[in-house]
Amino acid sequence: MPWAVRHDRGAAANITLTRPERLNAFTGEDILGLKDLLEEISRDATIRVVVLRGAGRGFCAGGDMHAIVSAEPSSPDEALASMRSMVEVVELLHSMPKLTIAAVHGPCAGAGLSLAAACDMRIAARSAVFLTSYIEVGQSGDYGQAWFLERLIGAGWTARLQLLSERIDSEIAVRIGLVEEVVDDAQLDLRVSTLVDKAAAMAPSAVAAIKGNLGDASELPLRKYLEEESRRFLKNMDSADSREAVHAFVEKRPPRFT
């Protein structure tokens, strides 16, 4: 499996794609391995932040085209079931009750861009280059790419990137909202570590609730959203995390979330 996992002080899971000779392109088996890994992390209460990054000269080139071409044919029903299982990986990145961060350097293409777009935040090195690439190989897109991109950069830029597969650099990416921040390549790890430390100090139950609010905000009409937001607020207010945060604030000390 091309996934190397490192746990930093128990609070962060750093997942690195480690197939640099293929620009971290992955197979269907690989992505199912990542899904299993994310499901395990999602259940681990000691992990509060997930960082996704790539080894070598880039983040991820997406699906391994050599593996796709050589794959054994299957029935339409089997193919759809297999595809639906694989794409659950972006649902996990998007909705798991942890902060997810994509640390992007070099090329980020195809389904690799989908993985980055599914994360809560994207921090890019100046070397980062983004492209959808699907239309270049006669494909329409997968792993929720259009869904995520339209919410990040709007319909116009999403159409332009998907229909023309234009390559955009990190400066354009931050200007259109595809990434939130650009740093020098040498500073990427340090900047991500700073964000991880800050996020790991936040109340885990509040992080999970805020992610629920963020998901609902783009999907629900206002009245329904307010109902769900109120439910989460009241439930969270009664949690041990919330009580500890309030006491720590009053006592002017760092909170200790258990």
N, C-alpha and C positions, 0 to 999 in steps of 0.2 A: 504494500500500500504506500503511495507516495505522500503520506501525511506524517510529518514529524511533530510531536506535541511536547511542549515544554510548559511546566507550571511554574509561575513566578510567585513565590511567597504564598502559594495556595489560593490567591485571589484571581489570577489571570491564567487563561489557557491560550498559549500561543501555538497556532496551527500553521505549519509551514508546508507548502506544496513543494515536494522534493524530487522533481523530475526535470532538472535544469537542462539536460541534453535535448529535451522535447519542449522547451520553454514552458514546462509544467502543464502540458496538455494531459488530460485525464481520460480514462476509459469509463464505461458504464459501471464496471466492477469497482473502480476507484471511487466514483461518486457515491455509490452505495456504502462504501466504507466510511466516507466522510459523513454521510447521513447517520450511520450508526454511532459514530464518534460524537456528533452534535447532540444526538438524543441522550447519550450518556452524560455529556457535559450539562445539558439542560436540567437533568435530575440532580446534579451535584451541587448541594447548597453552599459548598466552600468556594465555588468558582463564581465570580461576579462579572468578569469581562472576558470576551473571546476576541482574539486578534487573528486575522487571516492574512497571510503574507506568502510570497513566493521566493524560492531559492534561485540563485544564479542571476541572470541578466534581466529578468522580468517577473511580473506577477503571475500571469496565466494566459495561455493562448487559447483556452477553451477545450472543447472536445478533441480527442486524438483522431484526426481524419484517417490515419492508417488503420486504426482499429475499427472505425466505422465502415470503411470500404471492405474490410476482410470479415466482417461479422456474418454469421450464419443467418439466412433469411428465416423469418418467423411469421406466423399468421397475424393479420391485422389486430385481432383481439389481444394476442400475446404481446405484440409490439406496443400497443397502447397501455397495457397494464404495466409493462416494464418501464415505459417512459414516465408514467404517472408516479411510479415509485421513486424514480431517480429525481424528478423535479421537486419532490418534497424537501430536498435539501435547502432550497431557497425559502420555503415556508418556515423552516426551522431558524435560519439566520434572521429572518424578518420578525418572527413572533416569539422566539424563545425568551424567557424572562431574565435575560442577561443583556448587557450592552455588547453589541458586536461592532468591530472596527475592521475595515480593510486598509492595510498599509500597502500602498501601491507604488511600485517602481517599474520602470521599463514598460514593455508592452502589456496591455490588458485588453484582451480581445475575445469576441464570441461569448461563449458561456462563462469565460473568466470574468468578463464585464458584468454578466448577470450575477455572478457570485458577489462581486464587489458592490453592485447596486442594491443587492438584497440586505446588505449590512446597514446598521443604523448610521454609521459615519464612514467617510472615506478620507484618509489623509494621503496626499500624493507627494512623491518626490518630484523634483523638477524634470527628471528623465522620463516620467510616466507618459505614455501615449495610449489613447483609447480609440477603439474602433469596434463596430458591431460585427463586421466580417461575414455575416450569414449570406447576404445576397451575392457575395463574391463566389460562393460555392453552391449557388442555386437553392439556398434554403431560406425558410421564412422566419426562423428564430425559435428559441426554446428557453427553458429555465426562467420564464416570466420576464424576459428582458424588456419587452415593450411596456408591460404593466409598471415595472419599477422605473424605467426611464421617463415615462410620461409624467409620473408623480414628482420626479426629481428636476427635470429640465423642460417640461411642457411638451405639448403636442408637436409644435413646429420643429424643434430641435430633434425630437425623437424620430419624426418622419425623415428628416434630413440624414441623420446618422444611420438609420436602418435602410433606407432606400438607396442611399449613395455610398454607404460604408466609408464616409470621410474619416480620416485620421485626425484627431484633435490632440493638441499637446496639453500639458498641465495648466498652462496659463488660461487657455480657452476653457478647459474643464472647470476651473474654479470660477471663472466669470459667468458661466451658464448654470452653475449650481450642481454639476455632476460630482464634484468633490467640495469639501468644506474648507480645505486648507492645503497650501503647497509649501514645502520646505526644501532646503537643499538636500541632496541625496545623503550626505554624511550626517545630517541631523534627523533623518526619518525615524530611526529606532529610538533616539532620545525623546523626540516629540511624542511618539506613540506611548512610550513608557510614562511620560508625564501625564498624559490623558488617562492611562490605565490606573495610575496611582490615585488620581482624583476620583475617577469613577468607582474604584474599589472601596473608597471611603464613604460612599453614599449608602443610604438604607436600601438593602436588596428588595424589600417588599414595595418600596416606593418606585424603584426602577422598573419592576415588573408592571406595576399599575400604570405608570407613565407610558410604557410601551403599549399597553392596552389602549390608553387614550389616544396615542398617536395613530394606531391602526384604525380606530373607530373614526377619528377626525376626517379621514379621507373617504370614508365609506358611508357613514350614517347621516341622515338629515339632522338638523340642529336639535330638535326636540328629543329625538331618540338618543342622540349623543349626550345631551345633558343628563338624561336619565342614567345612562351607563356610567358617565363620569361621576355622578353623585353616589352611585352604588360603590364604586371603587374608593372614593374619598372616605366614605363612612367606614367601609371595611378596613381600609388601611389605617384610619385614625385609631382603631381599636387594636392594632397590631403591636407586638413587642418592639418592633423596629421603630415605629412612630413614637412610642412612649420613651424609648431610649434617646431618640433624637431630640425630643423636647427637653428632657432632663439635662442632656449634655449641653444644649443651647443655654438653658437657664444657669447651669453650673459653670459655664464657660470652659468646657473641656471637650476633647475629641470624643465622639460617640464610639461605643463598643458594641457592634452588631453581632449577635450570635445566631 
